[in-house]
Amino acid sequence: MVSYHLAIDIGASSGRLILSHLEDGHFVLEEVYRFPNGIWRKKEGALWDYDALYSEMIKGFKLCHSLKKDPSTIGVDTWGVDYVLLDENDEPIKPFFAYRDPRGIAASAIAHESLSFEEMYRLTGIQFQGFNTVYQLYDDSLRGRLKKAKDFLMVPEYLSFLLTGRKCHEYTNASTSGLLDAETKRWSKTIIKKLSLPDGLFLEEPKDPPFPLGSFKESIAEELGFSSEILMVASHDTASAVAALPSEKPCTFLSSGTWSLLGTEVKKPLISPMGMKKNFTNEGGLHEIRYLKNIMGLWLIQCLQREHPEMSFAEIALEAERCRGSDYHLAIEGRPYAFPKSISHVVQSECRRKGFPIPESVGEIAYALYNSLAHEIAKGLKEIKALAGVDREELVIVGGGRKATFLNDLIAEKAGKKIVLGSSEATALGNVALQSLYCHELRDETEMKKAIMATEDK
């Protein structure tokens, strides 16, 4: 009898439920359900709709059941940083703010009056981003939102809590918060105390994945007609994607999607003044640290496509390739690109300031964005060499962006690297691989890696 494992992989623009089983030493992946996700502009700010995500998950479970493929285990992964506050009755405190809301920027400036970023970086090794969990929580404190809060859960922990009624903190996602001591992997008492955050939010220390959380709540099992065990996998999507790198040796990787996560794996956190200056981060992985840099990524093209819904991403990329010309290098890490009303206007305005030719057509604007992104990635690779002493001939690209052939060609050209393509569903693959490992279908992580490398991208 086939044993199915289900990955719930939710990103900034979409979510998907992917079933997996082992067959002849490799994973067979089957996407059973896909649904949209996105940030809503409301009067309160930029918000997520986690109620909608929960409803979509239930729809996907019902579809699995209709296919007679009830999963024995389920693992949830999402982006990092964001979280949900719970009151004393375990009810969520709304609204659900998204990391692209600017509230954390102002809060960070006030927070650093009590605790400098230099000290914070020495403790956590986490890069400065105005939307880091620590700044969002500090904003909650300033607004009085923490007065009713008795607990907080990162997004995959919250979605898993809705399914099981049980709470936990998982290490890889907690490591993105800017609240975790990089050496001890525990909540930093120094940061919590200096920012006057409630101790009660941090009673349970994060655990290394994979580990069990519990089965469906009885009401959910009755509604679905089956029950599954929820496992906490590497719930930060990049951690799961890196677990699925098609290499048995350490490599330089690019997890390419809404964000471009460029980095390498190291044994211990690399915390240095220069790493801080270059905004490198130390995030938790499986037994290793993901030393990486967050670069804006294909969010730039997603913004452009929203302005031109009549065009597909493939059509935009084709038009960009036809418009190759000026060597655009725009400051895509700047705030104007974070949540623009019109990215075309942002690009044109910056080109005007910097003296680049003003792009007019969709293809010209897309080319300026792709070329600038390739420049940022090439620069990041040089920084990895200087900071971590790592200079590989190959760059392994995983995630949805591995299909962005034009971008990958630009990266190879500007970075002088050979591009090796991993799975477009690396996050889901790493998710289910850890489930199979936990269930002892694989003897150890070496066998898991071999199964990953034997799995073909579809």
N, C-alpha and C positions, 0 to 999 in steps of 0.2 A: 504494500500500500504506500502511495506517495505521501510524503510529509511536506506540507507547504509552509513556507514562511512568508510573511507579508511585510513589506517596507512601506511605511507612510512617509513619503518624502515631500516636504512642503517648502517651496521657495517663495521669493518675493512676488513672483508673477503667476505661479501655478502650483498645484499640488498633484501628486499622482500616487496611486496605490499599485505596487508592483509585487506580484507573486513570484516566488522562486522555489525551485527544488533542485537537488543534486542529481546529475545524470552522467554516468561515465566520467566522473572526475571533474566536471565543470558545472557551473550554475546555468540553469535555464530560467530566463527572466520573461515574465509576461505582464505587460501593463493591462490592468483590468479596468482602471478608472482614472480619469484626469479631470481636473476642475480648475477654474480660474481663481487667482488670489490677487490682492492688490491693496494699496493704501488708499483710504478715503479721505478727501479733504472735507472736513466738517468745521463748524464754527469753533469747536473745542481745539481743533488742530488736525494733524495728520494721524489717522487712526487705522487699526486693524479691526477685522470682524471675526473674532475667534468663535463666536456662536455659529457663524456660517461655516467655518472650517470643520467644526464638530459635526454639523449636519451632513457635510459632504463626506466625511469619514464614514458615517453610518450608512450612507447610500452605497459607498464602495464595499462595505462589509456585506450588505445585502446582495450586491452583485456577485461577490465571491460565493456566497451561499447558493445563489441561483445557478452558478456554474458547477456546483458540487465540488468546490475547492476551498473548503473551510480551512483557514490557516491554523496551524497548531500554536504558532507564536506570532507576535506582532511587535514591531519596533518603530518608533516615531523619531524622525529627525527634522530639524528646521534650521533656519538662520540663528545666529547668536544674538546676544545683547538684550533683546526684548524679554519682557516678563509680565506676570499678572500678580496683582496684590489680592490677597484673600483676607476677609474679615474674620471675626471670631466664630462665625457660623460657616466658614469655608465658602462663602459667597464672594464672587469676584467684585472688586471695586472698579467701576467703570468711570470714564471711558478707557479703552485699551489703546494707549499711545503707541505709535510706531516710531522707530528709530530715526526716520527722516523728519520728524517734527523738530523744529529748532529749539525746543525748550531747554535741552541740555547744554546748549552753548553758553547761555547766560548763567546757568547754574554752575557750570565748570569754573567760570571766573570767580564766583563767590566762594566755591569750595576750595580753590587754591589759595585763598586768603588764610585758611586754617591748615592746609596741607599742600605743600608745593607739588607741582607735577614731577619735579626731579625726585622727590622722596617717594611719591607714589609709584613712579617707574622703577625705582630701585627695589621696591617691595613686590611689585606685580609683574614687571617686564611687559606690560601691556601698553601698546601705542596710544597716543592721544587721539581720540575721536570724540567730538562733542556729544555724540549719542551713546557713549559707553554706559552700561548699566549703572555704574557708580554715580554718574552725573544725572541720569534720569531719576534715580532714587533720591538724590539730593534735591532735585527739583520738587519731587513729591513731598519731601520733608518741608521745604519752604512754603509749599501750598497748603500744608496741613493734611495732605492725603494719607500720611503714614499714621495719623492718630487712630484711625480705625483698623489699620492693617495689623494682622497677627502673623502673617506668613507671606512669602512671595515665592513664585515658581517661574523658572524660565519657560519659554513657550512649549517645548516638547514635554517638559515635566507637567505642565498644566493640562495639555491635551491627554496625556497618559493618566493624570489624576481624574479627569472627567470619565475615563473608561473604567477605572478601577476603584476610585474613592481613596487611593493611597498616594501619599506625597513622598518626594525624595529630591535629592539634588545629585545630578550626574556631572562628573568632572569635566568632560570636554566642553560642555556648554557653559558651565560655571566659570571656566577659565577665561571666557571672553568678557567677563563682567567688569574687570578692573577692580575686583574686590578680593581676589584670591592671592594668597602668598605664593609666589612662584616656586619657592623651595619646598615648603611644607605641604602645598596643595590643600591648604585649609583657609577658611575665611580669615582675612587679615584683621586682627583685633585692633591694630594701630589705626587703620583706615576707618573702621567702624566707630572707634572712640573719638577720633579727631573730627569726624564729620557729624558726630552726635546722631548716628543712625540707631534705631531700636535694636537692642541685642536679640530680641525675640524673633527677628526675621532670619537669624543665622544660627539656629539651634542645631540643625543637622548638617554635618560636614558632607561634602560631595564624595561620591563613590566612583571608583573606576569601573567602566563598562567591560563586558556585558554583565548585567545582574537582573534578577527577576523583580517585578514590582507587584504582580498579582494578576488574577483573572478578571474578566469582565464583571462589572456589577451585575447582580442577579436580574435587575430590571432590563439591562441591555441584552443579557444572554437570552432572556425570555422573548424580547422583541425580535432578535435575530434568528433564534432557533439553533444557536450553537454558542460555544464559549471558546475563547482563546486566552493564552497567557501573554501578558504584556511584559516585554523585556526592555530594559533600558540599554540601548546600544550606544554607540558614539553619537550622541543626539545632536551635536553640532554638525551641520551638513558637511562642512569642510573636513572635519575629522573622519567622518565615514568615507568621504571621497578619497582622502589620503590613504586610508586603510585598504582601498581598492586599487592603488597604483600598480601597474603591471611591471613590477620590478622587485627582485629579491634583494637588491642592494639599495643603499641610500641614493636618492636622485634629487635633481632640481625639478620642481613641479609647478604647473599652473592649473589651478582649478578654475575653469573658465565658464562664467555664466553672468548673472546680473552683476556680480563682483568678479574681479580678477584677483585670485589669491595666489600670490607668487612666493614660493619659499623652498625650504629644504627641511629635512628632519635632523635634529641634533639630540644628543643624549641628555644635556642639561640646559637650563635657560641661559641664553646669552644676553646679559644685561650690561650695557656699556653706555657711556655718554654719547658716543657716535651713533650707536643703535637707536638711542632715544631721539637724537637730532634727526636721523633719517626716518623716524617713525616706524621702526620695525617692532613686531610684536611676538610674544612667546605664548602660544596657545597650546592647550593640552591635547595630546594624542594618545595612541596606544603604546605605552611604555616609553614614548619619546616626546619631544617638544617640537611643535610645528613653528619654526622660525620663519616668519613670513611678513609680507607687506600687502595691505589691502589697497587695491587700485580700483578705480571706479567701475570698469568692466563694461559689459554689453548693456548695462542699464542705459548707457548713452544712446544706443541704437533703439532700445525699447522706447525711449522717450520720443525719438524721431518717428518711429513707426506709429505711435499714438497720434502724431500730428498728420500722418498720411495712412490712415487705416485701409485705404484702397490698395496699398502695396504690402506684399509679404516681406519677411526678413530676407528671403533669398533674392527677391527682386531688388531690394535696397542694396544688398551686397553687390549684385551684378552691376547696378548703376554706379556704385562707388568705384568698382574696378575700372569701369569705362572712363572715369573721371580722374584717373591718376595724374598727378601733376606736381604742384607745389609741395614742399616737404613740411607740411603743417606740424607744429608741435605746440598745441594749446594746453593751457593749465587746467586739465580736466579734473584735477583733484580739488579745484576751488569750489567754494560754497554755491556759486550760481548753477553748477551742474548737479547739485544734490537732489533738487526737487523742482525743476524749472517749469514755468508755465509754457514756455516755448524754447526748446533747446536750439532751434534754428536761429532765433534772435540772439541767444547767448553766444553761439558760435560766430555769427556775423559781427556782433559787437566786439568780441575779443580779437577777431582777425583785423578789424578796423583799427583797434588800439595798437596791435603788434606789427601792422604794416604788411600782413599777408593779403593775397588776393581775396576779395570778398566772395565766398561761395554763395551761389544763388539757388541752384537746382537741388533736389533731394540727393542726387548722387554726389554732387560736390560737397554738400554738408556732411554726408555720410563718410566720404573719403577723408575729410578733415578730422572727423572723430576717430575713424579706424587708425589713421596714420599717427595721431596723437597718442592713442592707446598703445600702439606698438612701440613708440618711443619710450613711454613710461615703463613698459615691461622690460625693454632692453636696458634702461637705466637701472631698474631694480635688480637685474641679474648682475650688473657690475657691483652694486652695493652688497649683494649677497657674497660675492667673491671677497670683497674687502672686509666685511664684518664677520663672516662665518668661515672664511677660508675655503669655500666650496666653489669650484669652477668645473662643472660637468660639460662635456661636449654636447649632451643631449638635453632637451627640455621636454618633459613628459606633460602632455596636455590632456586633461580629463574634463568631464562635464559637458553640458550642452554646447559650449563654445568650441569643443573639439571639431564640430561640424562647420565652424566658421572658417572655411578654407582661405578666403581672402585675407582675413586677419592673421591667420597662422602663417601665411606666406610673408606678410609684412614683418611679423615678429622674427621669423627666420632670417630675413634680409637685414634687419636692423641690429639683431643680437648676434648674428653669425653662429646660430645654433642649429643642430639637426633636430627636427621636430618628431617626437614619437607620440602617437595617438593612443590614449587609453580609452576607457569606456565613456560613452556619452551619458550613461546612467551610473557613473561611478559612485555617487552618493548612495543610491538604492542598492547597488552591488555590495558596497562595504557594509551597509545596514544588514542585509540578509546574510552576508558571510559571517558576521558576528553572531547572528541568531543560530546559524548552523554550528558554529564553534561551541556556543553555550550548550546546545543540545547534543554535543558529542558525536555529531555526524562527521566531524573532522577531528583528527587526533590532536592537532596542534596548529599554531599559527603558520608554520612552514607549509603544512598541507593546505591550509586555507589560502595562502598566497599562490600556490600552484593551481588551485581550482579557479582562482580569480584570473590568473594569466591564461588559463585554458578557455576562458569564457569569451566568446566572440561578440563584438559590438554589432547590434542590429540597426 
